[in-house]
Amino acid sequence: MEQYIYEDDYRGQKRNLLIISGEDDTSYRVFLDARFIGSISHEITDELVIWKTDYNILKPIANKIGKWIENSN
């Protein structure tokens, strides 16, 4: 299990999101101010990694967070 801090701009204000990987490293739980706000996961198809979420609050940034996680490893 790994932890990441992702810095994001939301409506002109900086916020730090805590991202914790699951046991299988294919899903990640996202927290803001110690509150769970959603999760993101990825699928690999034809050498492409696609990041997605079912949580509306994360849909605009799920791909950015995913790419950032990939580059952090």
N, CA, C, O and CB atoms as a CASP TS submission, in Angstrom:
PFRMAT TS
TARGET T0000
AUTHOR 0000-0000-0000
METHOD Language model
MODEL 1
PARENT N/A
ATOM      1  N   MET     1       0.849  -1.169   0.000  1.00  0.00           N
ATOM      2  CA  MET     1       0.000   0.000   0.000  1.00  0.00           C
ATOM      3  C   MET     1       0.900   1.239   0.000  1.00  0.00           C
ATOM      4  O   MET     1       1.833   1.347   0.795  1.00  0.00           O
ATOM      5  CB  MET     1      -0.969  -0.006   1.226  1.00  0.00           C
ATOM      6  N   GLU     2       0.601   2.158  -0.900  1.00  0.00           N
ATOM      7  CA  GLU     2       1.372   3.396  -1.006  1.00  0.00           C
ATOM      8  C   GLU     2       0.458   4.592  -0.784  1.00  0.00           C
ATOM      9  O   GLU     2      -0.754   4.523  -0.990  1.00  0.00           O
ATOM     10  CB  GLU     2       2.069   3.495  -2.384  1.00  0.00           C
ATOM     11  N   GLN     3       1.075   5.695  -0.355  1.00  0.00           N
ATOM     12  CA  GLN     3       0.334   6.932  -0.141  1.00  0.00           C
ATOM     13  C   GLN     3       0.947   8.031  -0.993  1.00  0.00           C
ATOM     14  O   GLN     3       2.162   8.080  -1.184  1.00  0.00           O
ATOM     15  CB  GLN     3       0.333   7.332   1.358  1.00  0.00           C
ATOM     16  N   TYR     4       0.102   8.906  -1.499  1.00  0.00           N
ATOM     17  CA  TYR     4       0.536  10.045  -2.300  1.00  0.00           C
ATOM     18  C   TYR     4      -0.210  11.286  -1.826  1.00  0.00           C
ATOM     19  O   TYR     4      -1.333  11.192  -1.331  1.00  0.00           O
ATOM     20  CB  TYR     4       0.293   9.792  -3.819  1.00  0.00           C
ATOM     21  N   ILE     5       0.412  12.438  -1.978  1.00  0.00           N
ATOM     22  CA  ILE     5      -0.264  13.716  -1.761  1.00  0.00           C
ATOM     23  C   ILE     5      -0.288  14.422  -3.114  1.00  0.00           C
ATOM     24  O   ILE     5       0.760  14.751  -3.669  1.00  0.00           O
ATOM     25  CB  ILE     5       0.463  14.596  -0.645  1.00  0.00           C
ATOM     26  N   TYR     6      -1.481  14.651  -3.637  1.00  0.00           N
ATOM     27  CA  TYR     6      -1.655  15.307  -4.927  1.00  0.00           C
ATOM     28  C   TYR     6      -2.165  16.723  -4.688  1.00  0.00           C
ATOM     29  O   TYR     6      -3.201  16.917  -4.051  1.00  0.00           O
ATOM     30  CB  TYR     6      -2.634  14.507  -5.841  1.00  0.00           C
ATOM     31  N   GLU     7      -1.438  17.704  -5.197  1.00  0.00           N
ATOM     32  CA  GLU     7      -1.855  19.104  -5.041  1.00  0.00           C
ATOM     33  C   GLU     7      -2.674  19.511  -6.260  1.00  0.00           C
ATOM     34  O   GLU     7      -2.242  19.335  -7.399  1.00  0.00           O
ATOM     35  CB  GLU     7      -0.617  20.050  -4.863  1.00  0.00           C
ATOM     36  N   ASP     8      -3.853  20.053  -6.009  1.00  0.00           N
ATOM     37  CA  ASP     8      -4.798  20.384  -7.065  1.00  0.00           C
ATOM     38  C   ASP     8      -5.299  21.815  -6.874  1.00  0.00           C
ATOM     39  O   ASP     8      -5.385  22.305  -5.748  1.00  0.00           O
ATOM     40  CB  ASP     8      -5.982  19.386  -7.078  1.00  0.00           C
ATOM     41  N   ASP     9      -5.625  22.472  -7.971  1.00  0.00           N
ATOM     42  CA  ASP     9      -6.298  23.770  -7.924  1.00  0.00           C
ATOM     43  C   ASP     9      -7.784  23.549  -8.147  1.00  0.00           C
ATOM     44  O   ASP     9      -8.190  22.983  -9.162  1.00  0.00           O
ATOM     45  CB  ASP     9      -5.714  24.755  -8.989  1.00  0.00           C
ATOM     46  N   TYR    10      -8.583  23.990  -7.211  1.00  0.00           N
ATOM     47  CA  TYR    10     -10.026  23.862  -7.338  1.00  0.00           C
ATOM     48  C   TYR    10     -10.652  25.228  -7.125  1.00  0.00           C
ATOM     49  O   TYR    10     -10.620  25.779  -6.025  1.00  0.00           O
ATOM     50  CB  TYR    10     -10.592  22.825  -6.330  1.00  0.00           C
ATOM     51  N   ARG    11     -11.223  25.764  -8.194  1.00  0.00           N
ATOM     52  CA  ARG    11     -11.845  27.092  -8.159  1.00  0.00           C
ATOM     53  C   ARG    11     -10.896  28.144  -7.597  1.00  0.00           C
ATOM     54  O   ARG    11     -11.285  28.991  -6.792  1.00  0.00           O
ATOM     55  CB  ARG    11     -13.124  27.056  -7.327  1.00  0.00           C
ATOM     56  N   GLY    12      -9.646  28.072  -8.039  1.00  0.00           N
ATOM     57  CA  GLY    12      -8.658  29.063  -7.657  1.00  0.00           C
ATOM     58  C   GLY    12      -8.001  28.844  -6.307  1.00  0.00           C
ATOM     59  O   GLY    12      -7.165  29.643  -5.886  1.00  0.00           O
ATOM     60  N   GLN    13      -8.371  27.772  -5.628  1.00  0.00           N
ATOM     61  CA  GLN    13      -7.778  27.482  -4.320  1.00  0.00           C
ATOM     62  C   GLN    13      -7.024  26.163  -4.379  1.00  0.00           C
ATOM     63  O   GLN    13      -7.477  25.197  -4.993  1.00  0.00           O
ATOM     64  CB  GLN    13      -8.865  27.435  -3.218  1.00  0.00           C
ATOM     65  N   LYS    14      -5.865  26.140  -3.731  1.00  0.00           N
ATOM     66  CA  LYS    14      -5.078  24.913  -3.677  1.00  0.00           C
ATOM     67  C   LYS    14      -5.692  23.968  -2.645  1.00  0.00           C
ATOM     68  O   LYS    14      -6.164  24.390  -1.589  1.00  0.00           O
ATOM     69  CB  LYS    14      -3.590  25.220  -3.333  1.00  0.00           C
ATOM     70  N   ARG    15      -5.671  22.691  -2.981  1.00  0.00           N
ATOM     71  CA  ARG    15      -6.101  21.673  -2.032  1.00  0.00           C
ATOM     72  C   ARG    15      -5.185  20.461  -2.176  1.00  0.00           C
ATOM     73  O   ARG    15      -4.714  20.153  -3.271  1.00  0.00           O
ATOM     74  CB  ARG    15      -7.596  21.279  -2.262  1.00  0.00           C
ATOM     75  N   ASN    16      -4.944  19.791  -1.081  1.00  0.00           N
ATOM     76  CA  ASN    16      -4.107  18.601  -1.068  1.00  0.00           C
ATOM     77  C   ASN    16      -4.989  17.374  -0.900  1.00  0.00           C
ATOM     78  O   ASN    16      -5.742  17.260   0.066  1.00  0.00           O
ATOM     79  CB  ASN    16      -3.048  18.676   0.060  1.00  0.00           C
ATOM     80  N   LEU    17      -4.883  16.461  -1.853  1.00  0.00           N
ATOM     81  CA  LEU    17      -5.646  15.226  -1.801  1.00  0.00           C
ATOM     82  C   LEU    17      -4.726  14.092  -1.355  1.00  0.00           C
ATOM     83  O   LEU    17      -3.634  13.926  -1.899  1.00  0.00           O
ATOM     84  CB  LEU    17      -6.292  14.911  -3.179  1.00  0.00           C
ATOM     85  N   LEU    18      -5.155  13.330  -0.390  1.00  0.00           N
ATOM     86  CA  LEU    18      -4.430  12.140   0.044  1.00  0.00           C
ATOM     87  C   LEU    18      -4.932  10.977  -0.785  1.00  0.00           C
ATOM     88  O   LEU    18      -6.135  10.725  -0.849  1.00  0.00           O
ATOM     89  CB  LEU    18      -4.615  11.869   1.578  1.00  0.00           C
ATOM     90  N   ILE    19      -4.012  10.266  -1.420  1.00  0.00           N
ATOM     91  CA  ILE    19      -4.369   9.138  -2.275  1.00  0.00           C
ATOM     92  C   ILE    19      -3.695   7.892  -1.709  1.00  0.00           C
ATOM     93  O   ILE    19      -2.478   7.869  -1.522  1.00  0.00           O
ATOM     94  CB  ILE    19      -3.944   9.388  -3.770  1.00  0.00           C
ATOM     95  N   ILE    20      -4.485   6.864  -1.439  1.00  0.00           N
ATOM     96  CA  ILE    20      -3.979   5.624  -0.857  1.00  0.00           C
ATOM     97  C   ILE    20      -4.293   4.478  -1.810  1.00  0.00           C
ATOM     98  O   ILE    20      -5.440   4.277  -2.209  1.00  0.00           O
ATOM     99  CB  ILE    20      -4.598   5.364   0.554  1.00  0.00           C
ATOM    100  N   SER    21      -3.248   3.730  -2.167  1.00  0.00           N
ATOM    101  CA  SER    21      -3.453   2.611  -3.088  1.00  0.00           C
ATOM    102  C   SER    21      -4.092   1.441  -2.355  1.00  0.00           C
ATOM    103  O   SER    21      -3.922   1.263  -1.149  1.00  0.00           O
ATOM    104  CB  SER    21      -2.119   2.178  -3.732  1.00  0.00           C
ATOM    105  N   GLY    22      -4.837   0.647  -3.129  1.00  0.00           N
ATOM    106  CA  GLY    22      -5.412  -0.574  -2.586  1.00  0.00           C
ATOM    107  C   GLY    22      -4.375  -1.679  -2.564  1.00  0.00           C
ATOM    108  O   GLY    22      -3.230  -1.472  -2.968  1.00  0.00           O
ATOM    109  N   GLU    23      -4.764  -2.832  -2.102  1.00  0.00           N
ATOM    110  CA  GLU    23      -3.828  -3.949  -2.009  1.00  0.00           C
ATOM    111  C   GLU    23      -3.357  -4.429  -3.376  1.00  0.00           C
ATOM    112  O   GLU    23      -2.241  -4.931  -3.504  1.00  0.00           O
ATOM    113  CB  GLU    23      -4.466  -5.095  -1.262  1.00  0.00           C
ATOM    114  N   ASP    24      -4.190  -4.281  -4.391  1.00  0.00           N
ATOM    115  CA  ASP    24      -3.830  -4.775  -5.720  1.00  0.00           C
ATOM    116  C   ASP    24      -3.198  -3.702  -6.611  1.00  0.00           C
ATOM    117  O   ASP    24      -2.839  -3.995  -7.752  1.00  0.00           O
ATOM    118  CB  ASP    24      -5.056  -5.334  -6.400  1.00  0.00           C
ATOM    119  N   ASP    25      -3.054  -2.482  -6.126  1.00  0.00           N
ATOM    120  CA  ASP    25      -2.475  -1.353  -6.869  1.00  0.00           C
ATOM    121  C   ASP    25      -3.199  -1.044  -8.176  1.00  0.00           C
ATOM    122  O   ASP    25      -2.603  -0.471  -9.089  1.00  0.00           O
ATOM    123  CB  ASP    25      -1.029  -1.632  -7.164  1.00  0.00           C
ATOM    124  N   THR    26      -4.474  -1.414  -8.279  1.00  0.00           N
ATOM    125  CA  THR    26      -5.259  -1.026  -9.451  1.00  0.00           C
ATOM    126  C   THR    26      -6.342  -0.027  -9.079  1.00  0.00           C
ATOM    127  O   THR    26      -6.941   0.591  -9.959  1.00  0.00           O
ATOM    128  CB  THR    26      -5.886  -2.255 -10.106  1.00  0.00           C
ATOM    129  N   SER    27      -6.602   0.140  -7.789  1.00  0.00           N
ATOM    130  CA  SER    27      -7.580   1.137  -7.358  1.00  0.00           C
ATOM    131  C   SER    27      -6.947   1.994  -6.270  1.00  0.00           C
ATOM    132  O   SER    27      -6.091   1.547  -5.507  1.00  0.00           O
ATOM    133  CB  SER    27      -8.896   0.461  -6.845  1.00  0.00           C
ATOM    134  N   TYR    28      -7.398   3.231  -6.230  1.00  0.00           N
ATOM    135  CA  TYR    28      -6.853   4.205  -5.289  1.00  0.00           C
ATOM    136  C   TYR    28      -7.997   4.951  -4.638  1.00  0.00           C
ATOM    137  O   TYR    28      -8.932   5.377  -5.316  1.00  0.00           O
ATOM    138  CB  TYR    28      -5.885   5.189  -5.993  1.00  0.00           C
ATOM    139  N   ARG    29      -7.929   5.113  -3.323  1.00  0.00           N
ATOM    140  CA  ARG    29      -8.941   5.858  -2.574  1.00  0.00           C
ATOM    141  C   ARG    29      -8.438   7.278  -2.405  1.00  0.00           C
ATOM    142  O   ARG    29      -7.256   7.495  -2.135  1.00  0.00           O
ATOM    143  CB  ARG    29      -9.243   5.193  -1.184  1.00  0.00           C
ATOM    144  N   VAL    30      -9.338   8.255  -2.563  1.00  0.00           N
ATOM    145  CA  VAL    30      -8.964   9.671  -2.531  1.00  0.00           C
ATOM    146  C   VAL    30      -9.677  10.342  -1.358  1.00  0.00           C
ATOM    147  O   VAL    30     -10.882  10.178  -1.166  1.00  0.00           O
ATOM    148  CB  VAL    30      -9.321  10.382  -3.883  1.00  0.00           C
ATOM    149  N   PHE    31      -8.898  11.107  -0.573  1.00  0.00           N
ATOM    150  CA  PHE    31      -9.417  11.786   0.609  1.00  0.00           C
ATOM    151  C   PHE    31      -9.096  13.275   0.539  1.00  0.00           C
ATOM    152  O   PHE    31      -8.038  13.663   0.043  1.00  0.00           O
ATOM    153  CB  PHE    31      -8.833  11.167   1.896  1.00  0.00           C
ATOM    154  N   LEU    32     -10.002  14.103   1.034  1.00  0.00           N
ATOM    155  CA  LEU    32      -9.795  15.531   1.164  1.00  0.00           C
ATOM    156  C   LEU    32     -10.147  15.907   2.600  1.00  0.00           C
ATOM    157  O   LEU    32     -11.265  15.662   3.055  1.00  0.00           O
ATOM    158  CB  LEU    32     -10.654  16.339   0.124  1.00  0.00           C
ATOM    159  N   ASP    33      -9.200  16.498   3.304  1.00  0.00           N
ATOM    160  CA  ASP    33      -9.410  16.864   4.715  1.00  0.00           C
ATOM    161  C   ASP    33      -9.930  15.677   5.533  1.00  0.00           C
ATOM    162  O   ASP    33     -10.881  15.810   6.303  1.00  0.00           O
ATOM    163  CB  ASP    33     -10.397  18.040   4.817  1.00  0.00           C
ATOM    164  N   ALA    34      -9.298  14.532   5.355  1.00  0.00           N
ATOM    165  CA  ALA    34      -9.614  13.288   6.080  1.00  0.00           C
ATOM    166  C   ALA    34     -10.986  12.713   5.737  1.00  0.00           C
ATOM    167  O   ALA    34     -11.444  11.794   6.416  1.00  0.00           O
ATOM    168  CB  ALA    34      -9.544  13.537   7.567  1.00  0.00           C
ATOM    169  N   ARG    35     -11.657  13.228   4.702  1.00  0.00           N
ATOM    170  CA  ARG    35     -12.953  12.694   4.265  1.00  0.00           C
ATOM    171  C   ARG    35     -12.764  11.957   2.944  1.00  0.00           C
ATOM    172  O   ARG    35     -12.122  12.468   2.026  1.00  0.00           O
ATOM    173  CB  ARG    35     -14.015  13.834   4.116  1.00  0.00           C
ATOM    174  N   PHE    36     -13.321  10.767   2.856  1.00  0.00           N
ATOM    175  CA  PHE    36     -13.291   9.994   1.619  1.00  0.00           C
ATOM    176  C   PHE    36     -14.156  10.707   0.581  1.00  0.00           C
ATOM    177  O   PHE    36     -15.335  10.964   0.822  1.00  0.00           O
ATOM    178  CB  PHE    36     -13.787   8.529   1.854  1.00  0.00           C
ATOM    179  N   ILE    37     -13.568  11.025  -0.576  1.00  0.00           N
ATOM    180  CA  ILE    37     -14.362  11.690  -1.617  1.00  0.00           C
ATOM    181  C   ILE    37     -14.536  10.829  -2.867  1.00  0.00           C
ATOM    182  O   ILE    37     -15.266  11.209  -3.783  1.00  0.00           O
ATOM    183  CB  ILE    37     -13.710  13.006  -1.999  1.00  0.00           C
ATOM    184  N   GLY    38     -13.873   9.670  -2.912  1.00  0.00           N
ATOM    185  CA  GLY    38     -14.066   8.789  -4.048  1.00  0.00           C
ATOM    186  C   GLY    38     -12.866   7.904  -4.291  1.00  0.00           C
ATOM    187  O   GLY    38     -11.910   7.896  -3.516  1.00  0.00           O
ATOM    188  N   SER    39     -12.931   7.158  -5.379  1.00  0.00           N
ATOM    189  CA  SER    39     -11.822   6.300  -5.750  1.00  0.00           C
ATOM    190  C   SER    39     -11.628   6.351  -7.256  1.00  0.00           C
ATOM    191  O   SER    39     -12.548   6.662  -8.012  1.00  0.00           O
ATOM    192  CB  SER    39     -12.061   4.853  -5.277  1.00  0.00           C
ATOM    193  N   ILE    40     -10.404   6.036  -7.672  1.00  0.00           N
ATOM    194  CA  ILE    40     -10.092   5.955  -9.095  1.00  0.00           C
ATOM    195  C   ILE    40      -9.444   4.602  -9.354  1.00  0.00           C
ATOM    196  O   ILE    40      -8.838   4.008  -8.461  1.00  0.00           O
ATOM    197  CB  ILE    40      -9.156   7.130  -9.547  1.00  0.00           C
ATOM    198  N   SER    41      -9.577   4.126 -10.577  1.00  0.00           N
ATOM    199  CA  SER    41      -8.961   2.860 -10.958  1.00  0.00           C
ATOM    200  C   SER    41      -8.464   2.989 -12.393  1.00  0.00           C
ATOM    201  O   SER    41      -8.780   3.949 -13.095  1.00  0.00           O
ATOM    202  CB  SER    41      -9.968   1.666 -10.812  1.00  0.00           C
ATOM    203  N   HIS    42      -7.681   2.002 -12.809  1.00  0.00           N
ATOM    204  CA  HIS    42      -7.177   2.062 -14.176  1.00  0.00           C
ATOM    205  C   HIS    42      -7.338   0.713 -14.870  1.00  0.00           C
ATOM    206  O   HIS    42      -7.396  -0.345 -14.242  1.00  0.00           O
ATOM    207  CB  HIS    42      -5.705   2.493 -14.187  1.00  0.00           C
ATOM    208  N   GLU    43      -7.408   0.805 -16.191  1.00  0.00           N
ATOM    209  CA  GLU    43      -7.438  -0.372 -17.051  1.00  0.00           C
ATOM    210  C   GLU    43      -6.357  -0.185 -18.101  1.00  0.00           C
ATOM    211  O   GLU    43      -6.107   0.929 -18.562  1.00  0.00           O
ATOM    212  CB  GLU    43      -8.854  -0.583 -17.710  1.00  0.00           C
ATOM    213  N   ILE    44      -5.725  -1.274 -18.470  1.00  0.00           N
ATOM    214  CA  ILE    44      -4.692  -1.208 -19.498  1.00  0.00           C
ATOM    215  C   ILE    44      -5.217  -1.911 -20.735  1.00  0.00           C
ATOM    216  O   ILE    44      -5.545  -3.097 -20.704  1.00  0.00           O
ATOM    217  CB  ILE    44      -3.352  -1.850 -19.009  1.00  0.00           C
ATOM    218  N   THR    45      -5.293  -1.145 -21.843  1.00  0.00           N
ATOM    219  CA  THR    45      -5.753  -1.696 -23.116  1.00  0.00           C
ATOM    220  C   THR    45      -4.817  -1.234 -24.218  1.00  0.00           C
ATOM    221  O   THR    45      -4.579  -0.035 -24.368  1.00  0.00           O
ATOM    222  CB  THR    45      -7.217  -1.269 -23.421  1.00  0.00           C
ATOM    223  N   ASP    46      -4.292  -2.158 -24.979  1.00  0.00           N
ATOM    224  CA  ASP    46      -3.410  -1.842 -26.111  1.00  0.00           C
ATOM    225  C   ASP    46      -2.319  -0.846 -25.733  1.00  0.00           C
ATOM    226  O   ASP    46      -2.115   0.155 -26.420  1.00  0.00           O
ATOM    227  CB  ASP    46      -4.225  -1.287 -27.271  1.00  0.00           C
ATOM    228  N   GLU    47      -1.624  -1.125 -24.640  1.00  0.00           N
ATOM    229  CA  GLU    47      -0.527  -0.268 -24.178  1.00  0.00           C
ATOM    230  C   GLU    47      -0.981   1.096 -23.653  1.00  0.00           C
ATOM    231  O   GLU    47      -0.139   1.921 -23.301  1.00  0.00           O
ATOM    232  CB  GLU    47       0.449  -0.061 -25.298  1.00  0.00           C
ATOM    233  N   LEU    48      -2.283   1.353 -23.594  1.00  0.00           N
ATOM    234  CA  LEU    48      -2.803   2.608 -23.051  1.00  0.00           C
ATOM    235  C   LEU    48      -3.343   2.360 -21.645  1.00  0.00           C
ATOM    236  O   LEU    48      -3.966   1.332 -21.379  1.00  0.00           O
ATOM    237  CB  LEU    48      -3.914   3.201 -23.973  1.00  0.00           C
ATOM    238  N   VAL    49      -3.099   3.303 -20.760  1.00  0.00           N
ATOM    239  CA  VAL    49      -3.648   3.229 -19.411  1.00  0.00           C
ATOM    240  C   VAL    49      -4.793   4.229 -19.323  1.00  0.00           C
ATOM    241  O   VAL    49      -4.607   5.425 -19.551  1.00  0.00           O
ATOM    242  CB  VAL    49      -2.550   3.517 -18.323  1.00  0.00           C
ATOM    243  N   ILE    50      -5.964   3.733 -18.994  1.00  0.00           N
ATOM    244  CA  ILE    50      -7.155   4.576 -18.900  1.00  0.00           C
ATOM    245  C   ILE    50      -7.569   4.656 -17.431  1.00  0.00           C
ATOM    246  O   ILE    50      -7.847   3.638 -16.797  1.00  0.00           O
ATOM    247  CB  ILE    50      -8.324   4.014 -19.788  1.00  0.00           C
ATOM    248  N   TRP    51      -7.608   5.876 -16.900  1.00  0.00           N
ATOM    249  CA  TRP    51      -8.006   6.116 -15.515  1.00  0.00           C
ATOM    250  C   TRP    51      -9.461   6.527 -15.497  1.00  0.00           C
ATOM    251  O   TRP    51      -9.890   7.348 -16.308  1.00  0.00           O
ATOM    252  CB  TRP    51      -7.115   7.201 -14.846  1.00  0.00           C
ATOM    253  N   LYS    52     -10.232   5.955 -14.567  1.00  0.00           N
ATOM    254  CA  LYS    52     -11.657   6.291 -14.506  1.00  0.00           C
ATOM    255  C   LYS    52     -12.169   6.247 -13.078  1.00  0.00           C
ATOM    256  O   LYS    52     -11.520   5.722 -12.173  1.00  0.00           O
ATOM    257  CB  LYS    52     -12.472   5.339 -15.381  1.00  0.00           C
ATOM    258  N   THR    53     -13.351   6.812 -12.907  1.00  0.00           N
ATOM    259  CA  THR    53     -14.003   6.852 -11.598  1.00  0.00           C
ATOM    260  C   THR    53     -15.508   6.902 -11.788  1.00  0.00           C
ATOM    261  O   THR    53     -15.999   7.309 -12.841  1.00  0.00           O
ATOM    262  CB  THR    53     -13.518   8.067 -10.767  1.00  0.00           C
ATOM    263  N   ASP    54     -16.230   6.490 -10.771  1.00  0.00           N
ATOM    264  CA  ASP    54     -17.693   6.601 -10.768  1.00  0.00           C
ATOM    265  C   ASP    54     -18.144   7.796  -9.950  1.00  0.00           C
ATOM    266  O   ASP    54     -19.341   8.066  -9.851  1.00  0.00           O
ATOM    267  CB  ASP    54     -18.330   5.322 -10.219  1.00  0.00           C
ATOM    268  N   TYR    55     -17.199   8.513  -9.364  1.00  0.00           N
ATOM    269  CA  TYR    55     -17.509   9.632  -8.479  1.00  0.00           C
ATOM    270  C   TYR    55     -17.440  10.953  -9.250  1.00  0.00           C
ATOM    271  O   TYR    55     -16.386  11.317  -9.772  1.00  0.00           O
ATOM    272  CB  TYR    55     -16.539   9.658  -7.277  1.00  0.00           C
ATOM    273  N   ASN    56     -18.552  11.658  -9.317  1.00  0.00           N
ATOM    274  CA  ASN    56     -18.626  12.901 -10.095  1.00  0.00           C
ATOM    275  C   ASN    56     -17.581  13.934  -9.686  1.00  0.00           C
ATOM    276  O   ASN    56     -17.041  14.639 -10.538  1.00  0.00           O
ATOM    277  CB  ASN    56     -19.997  13.505  -9.956  1.00  0.00           C
ATOM    278  N   ILE    57     -17.295  14.028  -8.405  1.00  0.00           N
ATOM    279  CA  ILE    57     -16.346  15.029  -7.927  1.00  0.00           C
ATOM    280  C   ILE    57     -14.933  14.771  -8.483  1.00  0.00           C
ATOM    281  O   ILE    57     -14.138  15.702  -8.613  1.00  0.00           O
ATOM    282  CB  ILE    57     -16.318  15.035  -6.387  1.00  0.00           C
ATOM    283  N   LEU    58     -14.626  13.513  -8.808  1.00  0.00           N
ATOM    284  CA  LEU    58     -13.291  13.177  -9.305  1.00  0.00           C
ATOM    285  C   LEU    58     -13.206  13.048 -10.827  1.00  0.00           C
ATOM    286  O   LEU    58     -12.107  12.993 -11.377  1.00  0.00           O
ATOM    287  CB  LEU    58     -12.839  11.897  -8.680  1.00  0.00           C
ATOM    288  N   LYS    59     -14.345  12.998 -11.510  1.00  0.00           N
ATOM    289  CA  LYS    59     -14.312  12.798 -12.963  1.00  0.00           C
ATOM    290  C   LYS    59     -13.455  13.817 -13.702  1.00  0.00           C
ATOM    291  O   LYS    59     -12.730  13.425 -14.616  1.00  0.00           O
ATOM    292  CB  LYS    59     -15.704  12.844 -13.509  1.00  0.00           C
ATOM    293  N   PRO    60     -13.497  15.115 -13.355  1.00  0.00           N
ATOM    294  CA  PRO    60     -12.675  16.074 -14.098  1.00  0.00           C
ATOM    295  C   PRO    60     -11.165  15.896 -13.898  1.00  0.00           C
ATOM    296  O   PRO    60     -10.375  16.326 -14.739  1.00  0.00           O
ATOM    297  CB  PRO    60     -13.059  17.465 -13.700  1.00  0.00           C
ATOM    298  N   ILE    61     -10.759  15.263 -12.786  1.00  0.00           N
ATOM    299  CA  ILE    61      -9.319  15.178 -12.507  1.00  0.00           C
ATOM    300  C   ILE    61      -8.795  13.753 -12.395  1.00  0.00           C
ATOM    301  O   ILE    61      -7.611  13.570 -12.113  1.00  0.00           O
ATOM    302  CB  ILE    61      -9.011  15.910 -11.238  1.00  0.00           C
ATOM    303  N   ALA    62      -9.614  12.751 -12.601  1.00  0.00           N
ATOM    304  CA  ALA    62      -9.175  11.355 -12.437  1.00  0.00           C
ATOM    305  C   ALA    62      -7.986  11.031 -13.331  1.00  0.00           C
ATOM    306  O   ALA    62      -7.032  10.393 -12.885  1.00  0.00           O
ATOM    307  CB  ALA    62     -10.326  10.396 -12.745  1.00  0.00           C
ATOM    308  N   ASN    63      -8.032  11.461 -14.579  1.00  0.00           N
ATOM    309  CA  ASN    63      -6.935  11.169 -15.500  1.00  0.00           C
ATOM    310  C   ASN    63      -5.659  11.900 -15.082  1.00  0.00           C
ATOM    311  O   ASN    63      -4.570  11.331 -15.162  1.00  0.00           O
ATOM    312  CB  ASN    63      -7.323  11.560 -16.935  1.00  0.00           C
ATOM    313  N   LYS    64      -5.779  13.151 -14.638  1.00  0.00           N
ATOM    314  CA  LYS    64      -4.599  13.905 -14.182  1.00  0.00           C
ATOM    315  C   LYS    64      -3.963  13.237 -12.964  1.00  0.00           C
ATOM    316  O   LYS    64      -2.741  13.117 -12.888  1.00  0.00           O
ATOM    317  CB  LYS    64      -4.985  15.362 -13.842  1.00  0.00           C
ATOM    318  N   ILE    65      -4.787  12.804 -12.018  1.00  0.00           N
ATOM    319  CA  ILE    65      -4.265  12.124 -10.835  1.00  0.00           C
ATOM    320  C   ILE    65      -3.576  10.826 -11.244  1.00  0.00           C
ATOM    321  O   ILE    65      -2.486  10.518 -10.763  1.00  0.00           O
ATOM    322  CB  ILE    65      -5.397  11.840  -9.820  1.00  0.00           C
ATOM    323  N   GLY    66      -4.209  10.075 -12.123  1.00  0.00           N
ATOM    324  CA  GLY    66      -3.640   8.805 -12.578  1.00  0.00           C
ATOM    325  C   GLY    66      -2.291   8.977 -13.249  1.00  0.00           C
ATOM    326  O   GLY    66      -1.347   8.246 -12.949  1.00  0.00           O
ATOM    327  N   LYS    67      -2.195   9.937 -14.153  1.00  0.00           N
ATOM    328  CA  LYS    67      -0.908  10.202 -14.830  1.00  0.00           C
ATOM    329  C   LYS    67       0.139  10.629 -13.825  1.00  0.00           C
ATOM    330  O   LYS    67       1.305  10.253 -13.947  1.00  0.00           O
ATOM    331  CB  LYS    67      -1.066  11.288 -15.916  1.00  0.00           C
ATOM    332  N   TRP    68      -0.260  11.413 -12.830  1.00  0.00           N
ATOM    333  CA  TRP    68       0.668  11.862 -11.801  1.00  0.00           C
ATOM    334  C   TRP    68       1.171  10.667 -10.980  1.00  0.00           C
ATOM    335  O   TRP    68       2.355  10.598 -10.650  1.00  0.00           O
ATOM    336  CB  TRP    68      -0.007  12.907 -10.883  1.00  0.00           C
ATOM    337  N   ILE    69       0.289   9.741 -10.654  1.00  0.00           N
ATOM    338  CA  ILE    69       0.688   8.528  -9.927  1.00  0.00           C
ATOM    339  C   ILE    69       1.677   7.717 -10.761  1.00  0.00           C
ATOM    340  O   ILE    69       2.694   7.254 -10.244  1.00  0.00           O
ATOM    341  CB  ILE    69      -0.553   7.665  -9.574  1.00  0.00           C
ATOM    342  N   GLU    70       1.382   7.544 -12.049  1.00  0.00           N
ATOM    343  CA  GLU    70       2.285   6.804 -12.933  1.00  0.00           C
ATOM    344  C   GLU    70       3.676   7.420 -12.937  1.00  0.00           C
ATOM    345  O   GLU    70       4.672   6.698 -12.880  1.00  0.00           O
ATOM    346  CB  GLU    70       1.726   6.764 -14.357  1.00  0.00           C
ATOM    347  N   ASN    71       3.755   8.734 -13.002  1.00  0.00           N
ATOM    348  CA  ASN    71       5.048   9.408 -13.048  1.00  0.00           C
ATOM    349  C   ASN    71       5.751   9.424 -11.698  1.00  0.00           C
ATOM    350  O   ASN    71       6.964   9.629 -11.636  1.00  0.00           O
ATOM    351  CB  ASN    71       4.870  10.818 -13.539  1.00  0.00           C
ATOM    352  N   SER    72       5.006   9.210 -10.614  1.00  0.00           N
ATOM    353  CA  SER    72       5.596   9.191  -9.285  1.00  0.00           C
ATOM    354  C   SER    72       6.322   7.877  -8.999  1.00  0.00           C
ATOM    355  O   SER    72       7.209   7.826  -8.148  1.00  0.00           O
ATOM    356  CB  SER    72       4.523   9.427  -8.240  1.00  0.00           C
ATOM    357  N   ASN    73       5.949   6.835  -9.699  1.00  0.00           N
ATOM    358  CA  ASN    73       6.564   5.519  -9.451  1.00  0.00           C
ATOM    359  C   ASN    73       7.805   5.312 -10.245  1.00  0.00           C
ATOM    360  O   ASN    73       8.433   4.258 -10.145  1.00  0.00           O
ATOM    361  CB  ASN    73       5.603   4.419  -9.759  1.00  0.00           C
TER
END
